[in-house]
């Protein structure tokens, strides 16, 4: 772009306070009139957010649950008014906060398309023009004239999504609704989003999927307890998000340690140690090394048939790999005592990134005895341009066909 | 990344002014802006009204006819119970028409207020997820109420034709003014209560009770002559006539109830009815404006209160 892109959203020093009332009825309000202050709890969902978004960018809002990202999205959308500060914006906006929010179960698909399109800001003439496209994209076909209450949930969501992306917005706000429908439909949605990006539309979306953020965003904003802790490119954003995850993890570790001594029944994961035969100076694992996962656990009293499993996950919680001793036909002792079970994962094919290791102890009937979801973590360092969780020594060739 | 469409879009966006999200709080400018927003959404308003009506009668085989059954039943009950058995009909000529005029006006009023009060809560899904000028929801209830009113009015006119007492008299404008007054006053209350109910859920039930009481505070099943006999010239009469719904219904009766307006026998009208109606309309318009401002102030927190 030659000239700097114009601003489309400008948030200045916006804060949002939620007041949680403990009483809702007239009677309670009147009775507690004098002590009203005691019966409300203030909760700041956003703290002094200042943010400018240029037109044509795709911005991802990430953060763990309760970090205020959905609130920020609603503030930008005008659905919630900030307690202080201002939000300015221009251009046509469409918000996909919940698919089919305006659908009425008793009306037919066709009537709902018109209604929902109108709610999203389309005139009747425009809806007429897009109607066939909408129906075709949603793959609803002849059911368009049946009442929506008879639709399957997949059909419902597909129709709603289809309406939403046909409203020609300049600014699209999306709240975790991209994962709808079956896989081919999801791919279609992603294609549509990418087409939106090429058309210079601005997209602000909330996501929990690091992959999606990496794939789509030019810019990532990380929120933590209502504060902006990072604003920059996607890679840096994901890194900042992981740090905030790890910080959260460390906090739970210390609380877990205090109750460790009181084990009288069952079994408990005591620790998980990770080593690799190939590491760099910083202690990051390198590709091709043999990773060893040693799970130390203590048994107080258990029935025979104990199973220990491990899982490797991304910080966003997506499973990368998992295995347990039952699957490997390894019988474990059930006498009280402390044991180490070591898994060796030779020739690591994990791609660059941060990983968490989970350790779980199951009984023979697969009920969980103890679970340590974030028992340990490690980092893989790699010189590669690829994305994803597995690595290949990829080569590429090109041949001329004519 | 970019193609020519994107550059065009950026250029177009650059020309648009940045608009502050949310409502202007100014007493006058804010109201004008809200009005503009609602006007720009009038198409949606129409669709919401149609949705209400369609959904209400979707799976019933009699459909719209049901919206007539209730007032007709009420008419029969009051005609026989109050008119014939209690003997009010002897003092009131054309008692059936008289009651039906009053009932039609009253039903319009309670539907606007009652459905308006519930409108924000019953549309909670939309309020929480999409930004629209929220006044649209109480206004859609007004639209739905007007539809049932139109159906009843049609029956009323047909009845006057059948009884060959079609109200084509100089008093007909009274009826029009009365209807407008009910709509404006009802809308003002509907918008105000819709906003307040989000914060105080009890209002929904309280309003129902109060409306049931107020039914007897207007001359619907009894004529104004009874009131006049009992409390004429006292401050109670002034209080009675300060109710906009009462003067609106009196106006409708004066315009549409031919037997009464021709004053064949003992029918009494309050003094200065036209003046009272204009004053009530003026007050209702101010009330409408004030309630819209209160609503605008309240609506900022709707999404989190629902």
Interface residues (C-beta under 8 A of the other chain):
Chain A: X1 X5 X6 X7 X8 X10 X18 X24 X25 X26 X27 X29 X55 X56 X74 X75 X76 X77 X78 X79 X80 X81 X82 X86 X87 X88 X89 X90 X91 X93 X95 X97 X98 X101 X102 X104 X106 X107 X111 X114 X115 X118 X119 X120 X123 X124 X147 X170 X197 X198 X199 X200 X201
Chain B: X1 X2 X3 X5 X6 X7 X8 X9 X10 X13 X14 X16 X17 X18 X19 X20 X21 X22 X23 X43 X44 X47 X48 X51 X54 X55 X58 X59 X125 X126 X128 X129 X130 X131 X132 X200 X201 X202 X203 X206 X300 X301 X303 X304
